[in-house]
Amino acid sequence: MSQTQPQPEALQRAPLGEHLRELRTRLIRAIVVLVIAVLVAWFFHETLFDWLMEPYTKAMQKKHPDVPHYIEYRALTEPLVVYLKTSAIVGALVATPYVLYELWKFIVPGLYKEERRMATSFLFATLVFFFTGVLFCRYFVLGPAVGMLLSIGATNTSAAIMMNEYFGFTSRMLFVFGLLFELPVVISFLSFLGLITHRTLLKYWRHAIVVMFIVGATLTPPDPLTQVLLSVPLCLLYFISVGVSWMFTTRREAKQAAALQG
């Protein structure tokens, strides 16, 4: 006789009202932590914005070493708005692990043991790859990108960079890199579901590389250096995804073969 798989805890039905109360409690906790994280980030708003400004500062020092350089703003409220945006984004990033934890604790009773283990791995990988993409962009891409864009101007010109525009440029770049670095997680998830295999990924690897460079050209400033700095890591992440997909595919096929033999 085949053994019945243990049912998830959530299938031991609890009243709908109880689930809603639990969801409300967890949402309140997540919001409180998010607000606290934003408030804490506000106390460091100048330091955080200086961290974003450092690539511009170094590029301007290199281009005009004897000229004082400042980032400018048009409206009196612009610095306040930019600092609030900076604090909100950093606070949200810091609070994200806890928010996901509360979400995880709400849905975990409805999952089987194997599903819990895989969901935990995917959740952890999502955070790691996103923050890796953000840090890679900040320390390896923004400097060369800003320097390249500033060097396009003539030698007798000087950039008048606005505070809000610079924040928009850098935050957009950081988000794009963080999001695109999720490529291995997405492919691994599709492989886990059996929707894609490493064989398919290897078959179309040339097409994938072309797509990576198109993505790099589309989502970055129009300078070749920045486009390459996004496209090349994406290609490497693609081939890492092939290896992860191979592990999922071979494991799934081994289980299917064992089931047929049994």
C-alpha positions in Angstrom: 0.0 0.0 0.0 1.2 3.5 -0.8 1.8 5.8 2.0 -0.2 9.0 2.2 1.8 12.2 2.3 1.3 14.0 5.6 -1.1 16.9 5.2 0.0 20.5 5.8 -0.9 22.0 9.1 -3.2 24.5 7.4 -5.5 21.7 6.2 -6.5 21.2 9.8 -9.0 23.9 9.1 -9.0 26.9 11.3 -11.8 29.5 11.1 -11.4 32.1 8.5 -11.6 34.8 11.1 -8.6 33.4 12.9 -6.5 33.5 9.6 -7.6 37.1 9.0 -6.6 38.1 12.5 -3.2 36.4 12.1 -2.7 38.1 8.8 -3.6 41.5 10.3 -1.2 41.0 13.2 1.7 40.1 10.9 1.0 43.0 8.6 1.0 45.4 11.5 4.3 44.0 12.7 5.8 44.3 9.2 4.5 47.9 8.9 5.9 48.9 12.3 9.3 47.4 11.5 9.2 49.2 8.1 8.4 52.6 9.7 11.2 52.1 12.3 13.7 51.2 9.6 12.8 54.3 7.6 13.1 56.5 10.7 16.5 55.1 11.6 17.6 55.6 8.0 16.5 59.2 8.3 19.1 59.8 11.0 21.8 58.8 8.5 20.2 60.4 5.4 23.2 62.6 4.6 25.6 59.7 5.0 23.5 57.5 2.8 23.2 60.2 0.1 27.0 60.8 0.3 27.4 57.0 -0.4 25.3 57.5 -3.5 27.2 60.7 -4.5 30.7 59.2 -4.1 31.0 58.0 -7.7 30.0 61.5 -9.0 32.4 63.2 -6.5 35.4 61.1 -7.6 34.5 61.5 -11.3 34.4 65.3 -10.9 37.6 65.4 -9.0 39.3 63.5 -11.8 37.8 65.7 -14.5 38.3 69.0 -12.7 40.8 68.5 -9.9 41.3 72.2 -9.2 37.7 73.3 -9.4 35.2 73.0 -6.5 32.3 70.8 -7.4 28.9 70.6 -5.9 25.6 68.9 -6.7 22.9 71.4 -7.2 19.2 71.7 -6.6 16.5 74.0 -8.1 13.9 74.1 -5.3 14.4 74.8 -1.7 12.4 71.6 -0.8 14.5 69.4 -3.2 17.1 68.3 -0.6 14.3 67.4 1.8 12.4 65.4 -0.8 15.6 63.5 -1.9 16.6 62.7 1.7 13.1 61.4 2.4 13.3 59.2 -0.7 16.7 58.0 0.3 15.5 57.1 3.8 12.4 55.4 2.5 14.3 53.2 0.0 17.0 52.2 2.4 14.5 51.6 5.2 12.4 49.4 2.9 15.5 47.4 1.9 16.6 46.9 5.5 13.0 45.9 6.5 12.5 43.6 3.6 13.9 40.4 5.2 11.6 40.9 8.2 8.6 41.6 6.0 9.3 38.5 4.0 9.7 36.6 7.3 6.2 37.6 8.5 4.8 36.6 5.1 6.6 33.3 5.3 5.3 32.5 8.8 1.8 33.1 7.5 2.0 30.8 4.5 4.3 28.1 5.9 1.5 26.1 7.7 0.0 25.4 4.3 3.1 23.8 2.8 4.5 20.3 2.9 7.9 19.7 4.4 9.7 19.5 1.0 7.9 22.7 -0.1 8.9 24.5 3.0 12.6 23.6 2.5 12.6 24.7 -1.1 10.6 27.9 -0.4 13.1 28.8 2.3 16.0 28.3 -0.1 14.4 30.4 -2.9 13.5 33.1 -0.4 17.0 33.3 0.9 18.5 33.2 -2.6 16.2 36.0 -3.7 17.5 38.3 -1.0 21.1 37.4 -1.6 21.1 37.9 -5.3 19.1 41.2 -5.1 21.5 42.7 -2.6 24.5 41.3 -4.6 23.2 43.1 -7.7 22.7 46.4 -5.8 26.2 46.2 -4.3 27.8 45.2 -7.6 26.2 48.2 -9.3 27.3 50.6 -6.6 30.9 49.5 -6.3 31.7 48.3 -9.8 29.3 50.1 -12.2 28.3 53.5 -11.0 31.8 54.9 -10.8 32.8 53.9 -14.4 29.3 54.8 -15.7 29.3 58.3 -14.1 32.9 58.9 -15.2 32.1 57.8 -18.8 29.1 60.0 -19.0 30.9 63.1 -17.6 33.8 62.6 -19.9 31.5 63.0 -23.0 31.3 66.7 -22.3 33.8 69.1 -23.9 36.8 70.1 -21.9 35.5 73.7 -21.6 32.2 72.6 -20.1 31.0 71.8 -16.6 28.2 69.6 -15.5 25.3 71.1 -13.5 23.9 67.9 -12.0 20.7 68.3 -10.1 20.2 66.5 -6.8 16.9 64.9 -7.6 18.0 63.9 -11.1 21.2 62.3 -9.8 19.2 60.4 -7.1 16.8 59.1 -9.8 19.6 57.9 -12.0 21.5 56.1 -9.3 18.5 54.5 -7.6 17.1 53.3 -10.9 20.5 51.8 -11.8 20.7 50.0 -8.4 17.2 48.6 -8.7 17.8 47.4 -12.3 20.9 45.5 -11.3 19.3 44.1 -8.2 16.3 42.9 -10.2 18.3 41.4 -13.1 20.6 39.6 -10.7 17.5 37.5 -9.8 18.0 35.6 -13.1 19.4 32.4 -11.5 16.6 32.4 -8.9 13.9 32.7 -11.6 15.5 30.0 -13.8 16.0 27.7 -10.8 12.4 28.1 -9.8 11.2 27.2 -13.3 13.5 24.2 -13.3 12.1 23.1 -9.9 8.6 23.3 -11.4 9.8 21.3 -14.4 8.9 24.1 -16.9 12.5 24.3 -18.2 15.6 22.1 -18.2 19.3 22.6 -18.6 19.1 21.0 -22.0 16.8 23.8 -23.2 19.1 26.5 -21.7 22.2 25.0 -23.4 20.4 24.7 -26.7 19.5 28.4 -26.8 22.6 29.8 -25.1 23.5 31.9 -28.1 20.1 33.4 -28.2 20.3 34.1 -24.5 23.6 36.0 -24.9 22.0 38.2 -27.6 19.1 38.9 -25.3 21.4 39.8 -22.4 23.2 42.4 -24.5 19.9 43.8 -25.7 18.7 44.1 -22.1 22.0 45.7 -21.2 21.6 48.2 -24.0 18.0 48.9 -23.1 18.1 49.3 -19.3 21.4 51.2 -18.9 22.6 54.7 -20.1 23.7 54.9 -23.7 27.4 54.3 -23.2 29.1 51.0 -24.2 31.0 50.5 -20.9 27.9 50.5 -18.7 26.0 48.2 -21.1 28.9 45.7 -21.0 29.1 45.9 -17.2 25.5 44.7 -17.0 25.4 42.3 -20.0 28.6 40.3 -19.1 27.5 39.5 -15.5 24.0 38.5 -16.8 25.7 36.1 -19.2 27.7 34.6 -16.3 24.6 34.3 -14.2 22.8 32.6 -17.1 25.5 29.8 -17.2 25.4 29.6 -13.4 21.6 29.0 -13.9 22.4 26.2 -16.3 24.3 24.4 -13.6 21.5 24.9 -11.0 18.9 23.8 -13.5 21.0 20.6 -14.2 20.8 19.7 -10.5 17.1 20.2 -10.3 16.5 18.3 -13.6 18.6 15.3 -12.8 17.1 15.0 -9.3 13.6 15.1 -10.7 14.3 12.6 -13.4 16.0 10.3 -10.9 12.9 10.4 -8.7 10.6 9.7 -11.8 12.8 6.8 -12.8 12.7 5.3 -9.3 8.9 5.7 -9.2 8.5 3.8 -12.5 10.8 1.0 -11.3 8.9 0.8 -8.1 
